């Protein structure tokens, strides 16, 4: 009744290496979903393995700031696994140059950040706001094209909306991440992880989380140009 592929059965350590995870992800959909749940979205993230309590304090702080349960706040990416699964960074260890990628599962928060995006999109298209330079304009145009697709699939990154007071939820989320980065970089405590930047992705529900993570795993496992 429960036939686990040998590649998936071999994943015994919480922070399995990227190559082993990809090998298991190639076998079947159930394996990808298992990896998405157990290795990527649950447990103590690698970045906080030396002090799980710090992770709990941080997610509790984020939760209170954004009015969501602490349990709905989690970490993904190399900060979770210890190694990156991104195609161009496959196997790269989490470290000072890495990102600390949080995700939050909350239908209310997801709706609020989506509303901020739609309001920003309308303001930009109408000329009510303008990018400060050509580089920012290219990012804004890219976000106009990409984010609606993401929202339809139940997720959105808060940093896709400019930090302006007229977009309160995304501004608050981005400022929370800025404060966290600043605190961590100033800390001299060895239990505090060092990283480059931090971000928040909001998901509508847990089904959207697993579906997107599984899709990413499937895409990566089929790539012919994985970084070695």
Secondary structure, DSSP 8 states (H G I E B T S, - for coil): -----HHHHT--STT--HHHHHHHHTT-HHHHHHIIIIIISSS--GGGTT-HHHHHHHHHHHHHHHTS-GGGEEEETHHHHSB--SGGGTT-B-STTSEEEEEEE-HHHHHHHHHHHHHHHHHHHHTSS--SSHHHHHHHHHHHHHHHHHHHTTEEEGGGS---TTSHHHHHHHHHHHHHHHHHHH---TTS---SEEEEEEESSHHHHHHHHHHHHHHHHH-S----
